[in-house]
Amino acid sequence: MNEGAKLTRGSIRGHLVTQTIPMIIGVAAIMSVGLIDAYFIGQLGSQELAAVAFVFPVTIALSSLGVGVMVGVNSVIARALGEGDVDRAARRANFGAVFAVVLGGILGVALYLLLDPLFRLMQASGALLPLIRAYMVPFALGMPVLLLQMALNGALRGQGEARKTSFVSLTFAAANWVLDPLLISGAFGFAGYGMAGAAYATIAGYALAIGMALWLIAGTALPIKPSLIRQSRFGESARAILRVAGPAAFSNAVNPVGLSILTALLAAQGEAAVAGFGAAGRLQSFAVVPLLGLSGSIGAIVGQNWGAGRPDRSRLAMLEAGIFCVGYGMALAFVLFAAGEWFAQFFTDDPAVIAEFDGYLRIAAWGYAGFGLLIVANGALNAVDKAAWALTQSCVRVFLVMLPFAWLLRPHWGADAVYAAELAANVVGGAIAALVVWCILRHFPDRR
């Protein structure tokens, strides 16, 4: 019996629950940071809130590259453990940590050099650029820290250690809960750093999370050790991780890229539309936490069973996860449709921003079930080394549905065209993703 692949035994539904609940806690903690950032930055003024609306999709896109690294590490470890090769899993976990730091340094330098051209391309006004730069410069310099934390989380996820992963996320969030009000607004005679303070808090949180992750990983079968790093077959490990991490990173980044373009389209409708869209996006990110948690847990379950030659268990996991996505997504839509204005008042008292916030939720919320199907299907596809399929369907959703819809209808519908474009993309994207993942999981022989 393969003791390292604990998810290949027992109830699939039980594994979904025990792996997803800690993930939900961890993802909720991380998403709460975005809400806290938006709240304290919103107190600085409407211009700062509009600046955050430009920053948000870019930081999410960059974080998505880190998620790609995490997914790649998760995938190769889960399949290696499912096949019973613990030594290979350990080598790839250690290589993943080194790879993350190097990639983070390259991305950080590139981002620093391209800040102003990037946000001018997004139609940010001259008044907002200094505020945007105040946040993005420290964020760019902290990219190696962000990616290393993601890689270490991937090493825990691949082993099915969802509870330990949640501790890492809670460490990051707790640091931000404490540091955000202090570094953004100031306290005890300290003036605070404004927009830059939010970035400083984020990077400090990631650094503390790395410490927690290293401590937790030391107690697993795949510890991070210099000797194991030296033993890593760099070429083989790089190819295995990049085969999943590359498409997964772009797949995760596609949606924020699309949102960046939608934000640029909304800029023509005025700062109130941009601010409302950005603040509602923060609420949406928190509201879909259970779907994000499920997408994070499905990879280890599907991957370990796939590696062990049990596609029947992989299919069952995906079926039950899909049912949850539809049920939760529709229930969430009813709540957000009915209470949009009430939620908006937590972010701003500007009537124009509140109206745009509510208008977005009344339209876009009905697509959240489809969004859940898409991200959970992508998690399953990445786990079985079919990341190219996940990337393809993500690109179809954004570039063939979302952006053409918004571009063609904005002259007639205004801001509502952007909100409806997100709805259409989620409904179509979710349907395609469910079909693709089911077909792939069906056409694989059971090796029992």
Residue pairs with C-beta under 8 A, 6 or more apart in sequence:
1 9
2 8
2 81
2 82
2 84
2 308
4 81
4 84
4 86
4 89
4 159
4 221
5 78
5 81
5 82
5 84
5 304
5 307
5 308
6 160
6 304
7 15
7 19
7 160
7 300
7 301
7 304
7 305
8 82
8 304
8 305
8 308
8 310
8 313
12 301
12 313
12 316
12 317
12 320
13 320
15 160
15 301
15 317
16 294
16 297
16 298
16 301
16 317
16 320
16 321
18 162
19 160
19 162
19 297
19 300
19 301
20 162
20 290
20 293
20 294
20 296
20 297
21 162
21 293
22 162
22 163
22 165
22 166
23 162
23 165
23 166
23 292
23 293
23 294
23 296
23 297
24 289
24 290
24 293
24 294
25 166
25 169
25 170
25 293
26 165
26 166
26 167
26 168
26 169
26 170
26 293
26 296
27 169
27 289
27 292
27 293
27 296
28 286
28 289
28 293
29 166
29 169
29 170
29 172
29 173
29 174
30 169
30 172
30 173
31 285
31 286
31 289
31 292
32 173
32 177
32 286
33 172
33 173
33 176
33 177
33 180
33 202
33 205
34 56
34 282
34 285
34 286
35 282
35 283
35 286
36 176
36 177
36 180
36 181
37 52
37 176
37 180
37 184
37 198
37 202
37 282
38 49
38 52
38 278
38 279
38 282
38 347
39 346
39 347
40 180
40 181
40 184
40 185
40 198
41 48
41 49
41 51
41 52
41 184
41 195
41 198
42 48
42 49
42 52
42 279
42 347
42 348
43 185
44 184
44 185
44 194
44 195
46 271
46 275
46 348
46 350
46 353
47 127
47 128
47 131
47 271
48 131
48 194
48 195
49 275
49 278
49 279
49 347
49 348
49 353
50 128
50 271
50 274
50 275
50 278
51 124
51 128
51 131
51 132
51 135
51 195
52 135
52 195
52 278
53 263
53 274
53 275
53 277
53 278
53 279
53 281
54 119
54 122
54 124
54 128
54 132
54 263
54 274
54 278
55 132
55 135
55 136
56 259
56 278
56 281
56 282
57 256
57 257
57 259
57 260
57 263
57 281
58 118
58 119
58 122
58 136
58 256
58 260
59 136
59 139
60 255
60 256
60 259
61 253
61 256
61 257
61 260
62 107
62 111
62 139
62 143
62 146
62 253
63 146
64 249
64 252
64 253
64 255
64 256
65 103
65 107
65 147
65 249
65 252
65 253
66 100
66 104
66 146
66 147
66 149
66 150
66 151
66 249
67 150
67 248
67 249
67 252
68 244
68 245
68 246
68 247
68 248
68 249
68 250
68 251
68 252
68 253
69 96
69 99
69 100
69 103
69 147
69 150
69 151
69 154
69 241
69 245
69 249
70 150
70 151
70 153
70 154
70 157
71 154
71 244
71 245
71 248
71 249
71 252
71 299
71 379
71 382
71 387
72 96
72 154
72 240
72 241
72 242
72 243
72 244
72 245
72 246
72 248
72 382
73 92
73 93
73 96
73 151
73 154
73 155
73 158
73 241
73 245
74 154
74 155
74 157
74 158
74 299
74 300
74 303
74 382
74 383
75 158
75 244
75 248
75 299
75 303
75 382
75 383
75 385
75 387
76 89
76 92
76 96
76 158
76 237
76 240
76 241
76 244
77 89
77 92
77 93
77 154
77 155
77 158
77 159
77 222
78 157
78 158
78 159
78 160
78 299
78 300
78 303
78 304
78 307
78 383
79 303
79 304
79 306
79 307
79 383
79 385
80 86
80 88
80 89
80 92
80 307
81 89
81 158
81 159
81 304
81 307
82 303
82 304
82 305
82 306
82 307
82 308
83 307
83 308
86 221
86 222
89 158
89 159
89 221
89 222
90 221
90 222
90 223
90 228
91 228
91 231
91 232
91 233
91 237
92 232
92 237
92 240
92 241
93 155
93 158
93 217
93 222
93 224
93 228
94 224
94 225
94 228
94 229
94 231
94 232
95 229
95 232
95 234
95 237
95 238
95 241
96 151
96 154
96 155
96 237
96 241
97 148
97 151
97 152
97 155
97 224
97 229
98 229
98 232
99 151
99 237
99 238
99 241
100 144
100 147
100 148
100 150
100 151
101 144
101 147
101 148
103 147
104 143
104 144
104 145
104 146
104 147
104 148
105 143
105 144
107 143
107 147
108 140
108 141
108 142
108 143
108 144
109 140
111 136
111 139
111 140
111 143
112 137
112 140
112 141
115 132
115 133
115 136
115 137
115 140
116 129
116 133
119 128
119 129
119 132
119 136
120 129
121 264
122 260
122 263
122 264
122 267
123 264
123 267
123 268
124 132
124 267
131 194
131 195
132 195
134 193
134 194
134 195
134 196
134 199
135 195
135 196
135 198
135 199
136 199
137 196
137 199
138 196
138 199
138 200
138 203
139 199
139 202
139 203
141 203
142 199
142 202
142 203
142 206
145 203
145 206
145 207
145 210
146 203
146 206
148 210
149 168
149 172
149 206
149 209
149 210
149 213
152 168
152 210
152 213
152 214
152 217
152 224
153 165
153 168
153 169
153 213
155 217
155 220
155 222
155 224
156 162
156 164
156 165
156 168
156 213
156 216
156 217
156 220
157 165
157 296
157 297
157 299
157 300
158 299
158 300
158 303
159 220
159 221
159 222
159 300
160 300
160 301
160 304
161 216
161 220
162 296
162 297
162 300
164 216
164 220
165 296
167 212
167 216
168 209
168 212
168 213
168 216
169 209
171 205
171 208
171 209
171 211
171 212
172 205
172 206
172 208
172 209
173 205
174 205
175 201
175 204
175 205
175 208
175 209
176 201
176 202
176 205
179 197
179 200
179 201
179 204
179 205
180 197
180 198
180 201
181 187
182 190
182 192
182 197
183 192
183 193
183 196
183 197
183 198
183 200
183 201
184 192
184 193
184 194
184 195
184 197
184 198
184 201
185 192
185 197
186 192
193 200
214 224
217 223
217 224
218 224
243 385
243 387
244 382
244 385
244 387
245 387
246 387
247 382
247 387
247 388
247 390
247 391
248 378
248 382
248 387
248 390
248 391
250 391
250 394
251 378
251 382
251 387
251 390
251 391
251 394
251 395
252 378
252 394
254 391
254 394
254 395
254 397
254 398
254 399
255 394
255 397
255 398
257 398
258 398
258 399
258 402
258 403
258 425
259 281
261 403
261 406
262 277
262 402
262 403
262 406
262 418
262 421
262 422
263 274
263 277
263 278
265 406
265 407
265 410
265 418
266 273
266 274
266 277
266 415
266 418
267 273
267 274
268 410
269 414
269 415
270 352
272 350
272 352
272 353
272 355
272 356
273 356
273 415
275 348
275 350
275 353
275 356
276 344
276 352
276 353
276 354
276 355
276 356
276 357
276 359
276 360
277 356
277 357
277 360
277 415
277 418
277 419
279 344
279 347
279 348
279 353
279 357
280 340
280 344
280 356
280 357
280 360
280 361
280 364
282 347
283 336
283 343
283 347
283 361
284 336
284 361
284 364
284 365
284 368
287 332
287 336
287 368
288 332
288 368
288 371
288 372
290 324
290 328
291 325
291 328
291 329
291 368
291 371
291 372
291 375
291 376
292 375
294 321
294 324
294 325
294 372
294 376
294 379
295 372
295 375
295 376
295 378
295 379
296 379
298 317
298 318
298 321
298 376
298 379
298 380
298 383
299 379
299 380
299 382
299 383
300 383
301 313
301 314
301 317
302 314
302 317
302 318
302 379
302 380
302 383
302 384
302 441
303 383
303 384
305 311
305 313
305 314
305 317
306 314
306 383
306 384
306 444
308 447
309 445
309 446
309 447
309 448
310 446
310 447
310 448
311 441
311 442
311 444
311 445
311 446
312 446
314 380
314 384
314 441
315 438
315 441
315 442
317 380
318 376
318 377
318 380
318 437
318 438
318 441
321 376
321 380
322 373
322 376
322 377
322 434
324 372
325 369
325 372
325 373
325 376
325 430
326 369
326 372
326 373
327 369
328 369
328 372
329 368
329 369
329 370
329 371
329 372
330 369
332 365
332 368
333 365
333 366
333 368
333 369
336 343
336 361
336 365
337 361
337 362
337 365
337 366
340 357
340 358
340 359
340 360
340 361
340 362
341 354
341 357
341 358
343 357
343 361
344 353
344 354
344 357
344 358
345 354
347 353
347 357
348 354
348 357
356 415
359 415
359 416
359 419
360 415
360 419
363 416
363 419
363 420
363 422
363 423
364 419
364 420
364 422
364 423
364 426
366 423
366 427
367 422
367 423
367 424
367 425
367 426
367 427
367 430
368 426
369 426
369 430
370 426
370 427
370 428
370 429
370 430
370 431
371 426
371 429
371 430
372 430
373 430
373 431
373 433
373 434
374 393
374 394
374 397
374 426
374 429
374 430
374 433
377 390
377 393
377 433
377 434
377 436
377 437
378 390
378 393
378 394
378 433
380 437
380 441
381 387
381 389
381 390
381 436
381 437
381 440
382 390
384 440
384 441
386 440
389 436
389 437
389 440
393 429
393 432
393 433
393 436
394 429
396 429
396 432
397 425
397 426
397 428
397 429
397 432
398 425
401 421
401 424
401 425
401 428
401 429
402 421
402 422
402 424
402 425
403 421
405 417
405 420
405 421
405 424
405 425
406 417
406 418
406 420
406 421
408 417
409 417
409 420
409 421
410 417
410 418
413 420
